[in-house]
Every structure is written in structure tokens, then in C-alpha cells.
């Protein structure tokens, strides 16, 4: 698990929802170069606000995948067990990817063959009907939605799903909808969730009949359809809820169900006969099932898939990436390279400054100019692990501008030492000034710490490097009184909107122990602009998010962008429908089939 951070104070994750481009494998190195160029153009074209789909877009079945056949079992290689299977606990990418096979929510992301995303109704008839300036959202449920036991799903199950998120049973999932409904201390509104017979009042959540659900917010929430598309808000049928035990034996609404689960070893999925393709505009049920093998390390996965023998022909990587030490072999062999998928992940690696300790912007700017982005990327798999970043919004986000590079980070891949030293002189910098750099105890971070040490030493700093246990890194740098001056952090969106990136990380109102404003930045103009943007529709908010982003990078600099994270994965030669999903940042799990079942 890579120490990349999702929008939760509780879990370090490898990825989050949403992307904006697909970079497929090619048969030669020349083709690879051409494809990378095409990818950058696609990023610019596709980085636009997500569309909210109507009833027609939400009606099943999903568009047929070219050449798809029925039958067979796909083998899934993983190096560890899933973090959770209870939807309410899902906030990590492995479980999020798994959720699309067995869970369904009110909404979901529909992705076309060009990577464009539309929020559609999943068990709902559409993405939602807004009224009262996006303060009220109404959902109608589709007919014929059943769980694996054949029980009809009604509005009571949706209410139960939302209300159980308030209970102590749920501690690891998303909190957006609960907070929007009941405030930051939402658990006080329903401490025991629905388990002692209490419910949220109709003034907050109303279910007037068995097919209608109405969310009522105090503030406009234009992003609700995207929030509800998160795996964490998938439906938990009221009759099936076993509280804590549900995490090991969830009930399916999706195309597959769990037949056998051996914790830490394997998961076997088979077809869910009560899933109706005519109600689902996103998923398919081509294969008979999936066999998850949970004990295969990253290097072994890659080696087996390169060899492409036996069961590996029918196998995929799930959320693990190809082993960085074997990437050269993948790329150099056309027959292997064409079985790889590549694309951007939603993360931006950035050098974050503790602004309580580093108050002079000229000093922060100097360090930012000096950081050699190319050397940093080289420690993370080279061009297949990352790409030089000019801003804090990744290519997977609406508002991404590939030409935006105010500090010349892309123009000067090895850093700009002359500019850095000029700024230090202007600031009256004293040689030998001490700084403490914190980094995680992971191979990539350890190698990058050497690069940072060399760079800041050349600038004249006395840099003290402090290694922190990987699992505790964000907990330590998330403390307000942490003793560190700077640290590398990475952030990715929960859905394709800057609202899940800029406010959590750069809003001065979110400075607190355990919060994600790691720089402790508190700029009134930025705060006010983000507040305005959060009340607008995604399309209308775009210019406001851009305004806030530009001020942060150019006039405040709480964190200097270093590189955008990228992904490369492999599949076996008999697996069809393989493409890079811009929604999950992994192999698209919804379209797979076996060429020879």
C-alpha cells in the first residue's frame, strides 16, 4: 500500500475515485512516445465537469463491449486482503474496486470509451432531481432492484444505509453526506444509527413512499450525485444488516456475490442470479466469476503476468501496480507492453511547508524552485511512475490546465538553482539555517529524501532528515504542533471535483489536529473563493476553483507541486475488454471478459 492520502483522517490509501484520461499500451517504444503525446491532449480535452445523467442515460443494460463473450473465471492477483467489504467502511481503493462487483448505490459513474464520465442513476432512475437551489435532492428508485436473496430494495433500505453511517459500527467510511445533513458532529444527531429504532427527522431525510428518497440540506450541495456514487454509500439492505459482522459477509446487489471467503487467502465470486442487467447501465456479467488470490506479492504478480502461462493468461492485477524493477522488461517487449494499461492517478506529490515554522514566502519559493522534479520522479519508477507537475490539481480533475506552470517546474525539470539562490539572497538567508524534513519509511520516500538533502544542502541549509514509520506518517505530520518544517505529501480527489481537493487541504477553517491542512495555510481570499465555489454547480464553480488554485500556487505557496502520480498494470493475454478506467485509476473492472472462456 503506497502512502498516498485520500480524504480521510483515518486511512492511508492507494487511490481514489475519478480520472480523466486513458493511456493504453503500445507495441513499440516509438508508439509509446506517440501515445504519451496523445494522452496529454486527451487530458486537456477531458478535464471538464462531470455530467449528470437523465433517466435515459441511467436505464440498463450497459453498452455492449465489443467482442465480449460469456463464461469462464477471471483470476485476480492481490498481495493482501481487502481492507473492508461493508460499504459503509469502504474508503480505500481496493475495496472501492471490489464494490463495483457486488454493491450498488443510488448513483454511479458511467464511463464511455473515451474516458468521459457521467453520473447516472444506479438503483435510482437518474442522477437526482435538485430543487431549492441544490438544497433539496429527490431520488426515485428503479423497479426490480433486488438483493442476492431476492428481497426488493425500497426507500427504507436507502434510509437505513444512510442512518447506519451515523453509528459507531461505521468508523472508516466517507462522511460527506452525514456532515452535509447534520453538521461536523453528525454522530450526535443519531448516536446509535438506526439500531435502537430512531431515525433522522423528515426535515433532514424523507422517505414519503417506498420508491422515493429526499435529502434536505441547510446549504446547497451540488456535488451530492457524485458523493453518492462513492462505494461507501452503497446500499446495505435493512433485513440483511448484521452490524460488525457485515464486513465479512455482505449481501450483494451487484452482478456477483460471494460464494466463499477465506480471510487473508482467497475470495470466490459467482454470478448473482437476482441482478438484472436491464436495471444497470454500468456493469456487465460476462464471466461466471472471479477468483481472488490474496497472497501474491507485487513482484510475483508482475513476473507471472509477463510470462503469461497457465492461469496467468486469465488473470489481472487489481489495485497493485506493476513492479517498478520490471517495468523496463514490460516496455521492451511489445507482446507484454500491449497487455499493459497506463494512466494518471489522481494524486499530486507536493513539497508541503509547515507555514507556522516557515513564514517567509521567499524561502518557501526558493526551495520550490530548487527541487529537481525529474530526480524525484526517477525514484518512483521514472516516466511510468510520474510526470512533472506545474500545479496542485492533477490531470484527473476538471480545471486541469496542462500549460499551467508558474514556477517553471516543467520547464526546468532539474530545478532552477539560480532563481532559488536569488530568492534566498533577497530574503536575507543565513547559510547554515536548520530545517527538518520528515519522510515516510518507504523505499521511494527514502530515496527521495536523499535528493532533498542534496538539494537543500547545496542551497546552504543544514537539513535534518527525520524518517517516520510509514503507517504513522500522516498522523505525525497531521499534528498542529509537529516539529517538522517540510514534508512530501500526496492528495487525490474523492470524485472528479476540486471541491474534494482544495478545501480539505488548503481551507483555513480546516486547520486542526488530524485534519489534512498539513501546511496550516489560512488565506482569507482563498477561503472566501472556495466558499463561493462550493455553493455553485460544477460548471459554474470551475472559474472559482481555478481562481483559488492560482492564488495558492502563485501568491501563497503552502506547497510546491512536484509530480503527478501515474499507474501501470498488467493483464493476461486471454482477458478481453481491458482498458484503463479514468474513474477508478485502475483496470476497468466493469467490462472484462475472457476471449476463450
Buried (B, 14 or more C-beta within 10 A) or exposed (E): BBBBBBBBBBBBBBBBBBBBBBBBBBEEEEBBEEBBEBBBEBBBEBBBBBBBBBBEBBBBBBEEBEEBBEEBBBBBBBBBBBBBBBBBBBBBBBBBBBBBBBBBBBBBBBBEEEBBBBBBBBBBBBBBBBEEEBBBBBBBBBEEBBBBEEBEBBBBBBBBBBBBBBBEBBEBBBBBBBEBBBEEEBBEBBEBBBBEEBBBEEEBBBBEEEBBBBBBBEEBBBBBBBBBBBBBBBBBBBEBBBBEEBBEEBBBBBBBBBEEBEEEEBBBBBBBEBBBEEBBBBBBBBBBBBBBBBEBBBBEBBBBBBEBEEEBBBBBBBBBBBBBEBBEBBBEEBEBBBBBBBBBBBBBBBBBBBBEBBEBBBBBBBBBBBBBBBBBBBBBBBBBBBBBBBBBBBBBBBBBBBEBBEBEBBEBBEBBBEBBBBBBEEBEBEEEBEBBBBBBBBEBBBBBBEBBBEBBEEBEBEBBBBBBEBEEBBBBBBEEEBEBBBBBBBBBBBBBBBBBBBBBBBBBEBBEEEBBBBBBBBBEEBBEBBBBBBBBBBEEBBEBBBBBBBBBBEEBBBBBBBBBBBBBBBBBBBBBBBBBBBBBBBBBBBBBBBBEB
